[in-house]
Amino acid sequence: MKKLMIAAMIGALSTTMLSVATDAAAADTATTTTKKPATKAVAKRPEPRRLIKRKPSAAKEAKVDPIPDGAEKWSCKDGLAFEMKGDMKRDQIVTVHWANKNYNLPRESTTTGADRFHDAATGMDLVVIPTKAMLFQDKDSSRLADECKTIAMEQGAPAATQSNAINKTGN
């Protein structure tokens, strides 16, 4: 019974408040038509603060690695090229300069006689056979450059690979 009585009182109070509020709103609009409406102050959010401030010019400029001193240019099909520093006959790591960045590629052993230099961290893979070189990117399984040759190779000399050096000394 108490619950029913409380519900009836809440209902009566709600209808009374509703009718009073509509009467007050109608009276307020009649008297305030000549007054300028008040503007509410909107709080602005503060700009987010960075923990590490970046230089505006550094974000726009990409990092460009210099071409290593003594690097040899390899010209490729479709007008592409890369520079390589190192002796493929004896060095265990060669440096390839591709797309304004230097990649240190360690030698990988192969059973085919090709020289392969591959860096798993960057995904760069250089495969050199006596007639040409190919540059791959492991991350998206794409061939970046094909039919790459040095000036000496364009004149008919084979690539200076380990397998070519072994064949010459063994004969």
Contacts in CASP RR format, 6 or more apart in sequence:
PFRMAT RR
TARGET T0000
AUTHOR 0000-0000-0000
METHOD contacts of the structure
MODEL  1
MKKLMIAAMIGALSTTMLSVATDAAAADTATTTTKKPATKAVAKRPEPRR
LIKRKPSAAKEAKVDPIPDGAEKWSCKDGLAFEMKGDMKRDQIVTVHWAN
KNYNLPRESTTTGADRFHDAATGMDLVVIPTKAMLFQDKDSSRLADECKT
IAMEQGAPAATQSNAINKTGN
62 100 0 8 1.000
63 100 0 8 1.000
63 101 0 8 1.000
64 100 0 8 1.000
64 101 0 8 1.000
65 97 0 8 1.000
65 100 0 8 1.000
65 101 0 8 1.000
65 102 0 8 1.000
67 83 0 8 1.000
67 97 0 8 1.000
68 83 0 8 1.000
68 85 0 8 1.000
68 95 0 8 1.000
68 97 0 8 1.000
68 102 0 8 1.000
69 85 0 8 1.000
70 85 0 8 1.000
71 83 0 8 1.000
71 84 0 8 1.000
71 85 0 8 1.000
71 86 0 8 1.000
71 95 0 8 1.000
71 97 0 8 1.000
72 83 0 8 1.000
72 84 0 8 1.000
72 85 0 8 1.000
72 150 0 8 1.000
73 81 0 8 1.000
73 82 0 8 1.000
73 83 0 8 1.000
73 150 0 8 1.000
73 151 0 8 1.000
74 81 0 8 1.000
74 82 0 8 1.000
74 83 0 8 1.000
74 84 0 8 1.000
74 133 0 8 1.000
74 145 0 8 1.000
74 148 0 8 1.000
74 149 0 8 1.000
74 150 0 8 1.000
75 81 0 8 1.000
75 148 0 8 1.000
75 149 0 8 1.000
75 150 0 8 1.000
75 151 0 8 1.000
75 154 0 8 1.000
76 82 0 8 1.000
76 135 0 8 1.000
76 145 0 8 1.000
76 146 0 8 1.000
76 147 0 8 1.000
76 148 0 8 1.000
76 149 0 8 1.000
77 145 0 8 1.000
77 146 0 8 1.000
77 147 0 8 1.000
77 148 0 8 1.000
78 146 0 8 1.000
80 144 0 8 1.000
80 145 0 8 1.000
80 148 0 8 1.000
81 145 0 8 1.000
81 148 0 8 1.000
82 96 0 8 1.000
82 97 0 8 1.000
82 98 0 8 1.000
82 135 0 8 1.000
82 145 0 8 1.000
82 148 0 8 1.000
83 96 0 8 1.000
83 97 0 8 1.000
84 94 0 8 1.000
84 95 0 8 1.000
84 96 0 8 1.000
84 97 0 8 1.000
84 126 0 8 1.000
85 94 0 8 1.000
85 95 0 8 1.000
85 97 0 8 1.000
86 94 0 8 1.000
86 95 0 8 1.000
87 160 0 8 1.000
88 94 0 8 1.000
88 115 0 8 1.000
88 128 0 8 1.000
88 159 0 8 1.000
88 160 0 8 1.000
88 161 0 8 1.000
88 162 0 8 1.000
89 160 0 8 1.000
89 161 0 8 1.000
89 162 0 8 1.000
89 164 0 8 1.000
89 165 0 8 1.000
90 162 0 8 1.000
91 107 0 8 1.000
92 106 0 8 1.000
92 107 0 8 1.000
93 104 0 8 1.000
93 105 0 8 1.000
93 106 0 8 1.000
93 107 0 8 1.000
93 117 0 8 1.000
94 104 0 8 1.000
94 105 0 8 1.000
94 107 0 8 1.000
94 117 0 8 1.000
94 126 0 8 1.000
95 102 0 8 1.000
95 103 0 8 1.000
95 104 0 8 1.000
95 105 0 8 1.000
96 102 0 8 1.000
96 103 0 8 1.000
96 105 0 8 1.000
96 117 0 8 1.000
96 124 0 8 1.000
96 126 0 8 1.000
96 135 0 8 1.000
97 103 0 8 1.000
98 124 0 8 1.000
98 135 0 8 1.000
98 144 0 8 1.000
98 145 0 8 1.000
103 119 0 8 1.000
103 122 0 8 1.000
103 124 0 8 1.000
104 119 0 8 1.000
105 117 0 8 1.000
105 118 0 8 1.000
105 119 0 8 1.000
105 124 0 8 1.000
105 125 0 8 1.000
105 126 0 8 1.000
106 117 0 8 1.000
106 118 0 8 1.000
106 119 0 8 1.000
107 115 0 8 1.000
107 116 0 8 1.000
107 117 0 8 1.000
108 116 0 8 1.000
108 117 0 8 1.000
108 118 0 8 1.000
109 116 0 8 1.000
110 116 0 8 1.000
113 129 0 8 1.000
113 161 0 8 1.000
113 162 0 8 1.000
113 163 0 8 1.000
114 127 0 8 1.000
114 128 0 8 1.000
114 129 0 8 1.000
114 161 0 8 1.000
114 163 0 8 1.000
115 127 0 8 1.000
115 128 0 8 1.000
115 129 0 8 1.000
115 159 0 8 1.000
115 161 0 8 1.000
115 162 0 8 1.000
115 163 0 8 1.000
116 125 0 8 1.000
116 126 0 8 1.000
116 127 0 8 1.000
116 128 0 8 1.000
117 125 0 8 1.000
117 126 0 8 1.000
117 128 0 8 1.000
118 124 0 8 1.000
118 125 0 8 1.000
118 126 0 8 1.000
118 138 0 8 1.000
119 125 0 8 1.000
120 138 0 8 1.000
123 137 0 8 1.000
123 138 0 8 1.000
123 139 0 8 1.000
124 135 0 8 1.000
124 136 0 8 1.000
124 137 0 8 1.000
124 138 0 8 1.000
125 135 0 8 1.000
125 136 0 8 1.000
125 137 0 8 1.000
125 138 0 8 1.000
126 133 0 8 1.000
126 134 0 8 1.000
126 135 0 8 1.000
126 136 0 8 1.000
127 133 0 8 1.000
127 134 0 8 1.000
127 136 0 8 1.000
128 134 0 8 1.000
128 159 0 8 1.000
128 161 0 8 1.000
129 159 0 8 1.000
129 161 0 8 1.000
130 158 0 8 1.000
130 159 0 8 1.000
130 161 0 8 1.000
130 163 0 8 1.000
130 164 0 8 1.000
131 153 0 8 1.000
131 158 0 8 1.000
131 159 0 8 1.000
132 146 0 8 1.000
132 147 0 8 1.000
132 148 0 8 1.000
132 149 0 8 1.000
132 153 0 8 1.000
132 159 0 8 1.000
133 145 0 8 1.000
133 148 0 8 1.000
133 149 0 8 1.000
133 159 0 8 1.000
134 143 0 8 1.000
134 145 0 8 1.000
134 146 0 8 1.000
134 147 0 8 1.000
134 148 0 8 1.000
135 143 0 8 1.000
135 144 0 8 1.000
135 145 0 8 1.000
135 146 0 8 1.000
135 148 0 8 1.000
136 142 0 8 1.000
136 143 0 8 1.000
136 144 0 8 1.000
137 143 0 8 1.000
137 144 0 8 1.000
149 159 0 8 1.000
150 159 0 8 1.000
153 159 0 8 1.000
158 164 0 8 1.000
END
